[in-house]
Amino acid sequence: MTSEVWLLIAAGVLVLLAVWTGWTLTRLRRLALRVERAEAALDAQLQRRVGLAEELARNHPAALGEETAERLAAAAAQARASLRGDRELAENALGRELRELPSDLPGVPNALRTDLAGTLTRVALARRFYNDAVRDTRELRGRRFARWLGLHRSRPLPRYFDIDDRIEGVTKVTDPVGRPGR
């Protein structure tokens, strides 16, 4: 083969590498935006859950019992005040308190229980969407050529958000006639 053929082959390989790099960078930017949006949605649902737990503890201590209401209020305050590293522990503590509530809370409006049950479901979904986005980002950034080329090296690698988001307890809602809802 002549030197012109080798130059054409090298140029072709460089063009393919440049196209692949551009495509990968675009995908990484989209994934970074997806992670940011999913994190914002997860944070909104976690804040909503904290607010509902605080409302439940503050407005219905008789239905919960004084000790339970105090524990729930303390767990909600800790979840609201926690920073990124401690947030998973605080959210797990709040989730545990919510799961330990009896499913039948006399005196608590169905609207509040329904809202809390819906929020618990949305927290679970938001966490799954966020962790899916993190998984996809980590997978793409972990590929051999992406590592060798240092694509998105300056951006921090997103972390998974692992909490126990089982849905139990307060999710049992009855309609006005008294039939079980969820």
C-alpha positions, 0 to 999 in steps of 0.5 A: 500500500502506498502512503496516500492510502495509509493517510486516507485510512488514518484520516478516516479513523480520525473522522470516525473518532471525532464523530464518535467523540462529538456524539458522546459529548452531546449524549453526556450533556443530555444525561447531565441535564437529565440527572439535574432535572431528576434530582430537582424532581426528587428533591421536590417530592422529598420536600413535599413528603417532609412538609406533609409529615410535619403537618401530620405531626403538628395538626394531628398529635391526638390521632398519632399519639404524643410520642409518635407525633414528636418522633415524626416531627423530629424525623421531619425536621432532621430530613429538612435540615440534612445536607447531601451526605446525611440526607439519605440517613435522615430520609430513611429515618423519616420513611421508617417513622411514616411506615410505622404509623398505623394504617387507620388514623382516626381524625386525620382527613382522608385528603391528607392521607391520600396526599401523603400516599401519593407523595410516597409513590412519587418519591419512589418513582422520582428516586428510580428516575434519578438513579436510572439517569445516574446509572446511564451517565456512569455507564457512558463515562465509564466506557474505555474511550470516554475514559481515555479521552477524559470526556466530562472529566471536569464534571463530578460523577453523580451519586446514586440516592439510595433510600428505603422507599417502600410504600406501606402504613399510611397509604391505606385510605378509605373513601367517605363511605368507609370502603378501603381505597388503596 
